[in-house]
């Protein structure tokens, strides 16, 4: 005699959200849909085809589409920018392989920063208190001389202070003060960064 399996409560419970009514009515992309499509096509074709040492060309393409890119900036060909016109990167900063600038809102990175490979700078989230799953955005600011090490997630609205260091695979959900070495999930400061005198 066979018995029908009991329904899984996880799958049988009613969902709170109703994605048919998803709300992004207050979101401003900053450019037309056609311009965004052109950017995505240009990035998808040109970035992977440019060798590592042609960072200047990638920077020029980003500037053409509205990004503010300083001098001497190094951007790897697998880095990705959702809306470059919402991005600002200071002089001599490095952006590593597979870094994502999910720039629904502004992302400002200072001078002489390192954003290491596989980092995800995320300016968008959702309101979990409403069934409409409303889109929410907030800018990210990373101060001069900061290092965000490999595979970190930086959440909307976060400010990372000048000369701070974020340890690998950290999840940064709150502000990090300047000159602090921080890591973890959630990321928290652990000690002050020791900075030796510049002897160059």
N, C-alpha and C positions, 0 to 999 in steps of 0.2 A: 504494500500500500504506500503510495507516494504522498508526500506532504508538500504543499506549496511553500516556497521559502517566505519567511517573514520579510515584510518590506523594510528596507534600510531607512532608519529615521533621518539620516543625512540627506537622502535622495527624495524622501516623501514629504519633508517639511516644505512649507511654502516659502519662496524666496522673498526677502524684503524689498530688494531692488527690482525695478521694472525697466530694463534697458531699452524697451521700445520708446521710452520717454526721456532718454538720456539728454541732458541739458548742457550745451556749451554756448548758450546764446550770448553770454557776456565776454566770450573769448575773441580777441582780435589778433589775427595772424600777422597783420602788418603789410601784407602784399596780396595781390590777386591770386586766385587759384591757378591761373595760367603761369604766372611768374614762379610760383612755388613748384609747379610741375617741371618747368624748365630747369630750375635749380636742382631738383632731385635727379633729373636726367644727366645734367652736366657733372654733378658730383659722382654719380654712379659710374659714369664712363671715364671721366678724366682722372679722378683721384687714383683709382687702382692702376692706371696705366703709367703714372708718373713715378720714376725711380725715387728711392729714398732721398737722394741728394738734390732733388728738384723741389725742395720745400718752398723756395721762393715763388715758383709757379703756382703752387697750391694756395699760398698766401694771396697772390695776385687775383686768383679766381674768387677767393672769399671776399676780398675787397670789392671786386666787381659786383658782387651780389649784396653789398652793404655792410659787411663786417668791418669793424675797426681793428686792424692788425698792426702792431708796432713793428719796428725794425728788428731784424735778426731773429724773428720767430721761426721755430722749427715745428712743422706739423707733419706727422707721418701719413702715408697715403691711405691707411685704413681708418683714420679718424673720421668721424661723421658729425655733421652739423645739421640740425633740423631746419632752423631758420637763421641763416648767418647774419641777417640784418639786426638780430637781437644779441649779437656776440661782440665782445670787446676783449682783446688780448694784448697785454703790454709787451714792451721791448724784451727781446732775448728769452722769451718763455718757450718751453718745450711742451709739445702735446704728443703723447705716445701712441703706439699702435692700438687700434680698436677702442680708442676713447670715444665716448658719445657725449656730445653737447645737445641734450634734449631741450632745446631753447624755445619752449613755448613762451617763456618770459626771459628777461635779460639774464645773461651770464657774463660777468665781468671778472677777468683774471688779470692780476697785476703784472708788474715787471719781474723778470728773472725767476719765474715760477716753473715748477715741473709738475705736470699732470701725467702720471705714469700710465702704462698700458692697461687697457680694459677698465679704466674708470668710467663711471656713469654719472654725469652731472644732470640731475633731473629737476626741472622747474615745474612739473605738472603733477597733480594728484586729484583726488575726488572727495566730495563731501559724503561721508558714510552715514550721515544722519538723515538723508533724504532718499526716497525711492528713485529720484531722478538721477542719482549718481553724478551730481553736478561737477563739472570740471572746475578745478581751482588751480591757480598758478601763483608763483612767487619767485622773485629773482634770487640768484646765487652770486655772492661776492667772495673772491679769493684774493687775499692781500699780497703785496709784493714779497717775493722771496719765499713763499710757501711751497712745500712739497707735499703733494697728495700721491702716496705710493700706490703700487699696483692693485687693481681690482677693487677700488673703493666706490661706494655709493654715497653721493652727496644729495641730500633731500632739498625740496623747495624751501626757499627762505633762509637758507644757511649762510652765515658769514664766517669765513675762516680768516683769522688774523694774520698780519704780516709775519713772515718767518716762522710760521707754525709748521709742524711736520705731522702728517696723518699716516699712521702705520698701515701696512698692507691689509687689504680685505676688511677694512673698517666700514661701518655704516654710520654716516654722519647725519644725525637728525637735529642737532642743536648747534649753536654757535661755539666756535673754538677760539679762545683768546690768542693774542699774538705771542710768538716766541715760546709756544708750548709744544711738547711732544705728546701726541694723543693717539689712542688706538682703541679698538674694541667695537662691539655691536650691542648697545649703542656706543659710539665713540666718546671717550672722555679724556681730558688732559691727565697726564701722569707725572710729568716733571718739566721743568724749564729747559729749553734748548740751550745747550752750551755753544757759544759762538766765539771762536778764536779770532784774534785780530787778523785783518787782511794783510798778508805780507807780499802781495803781488806788486 
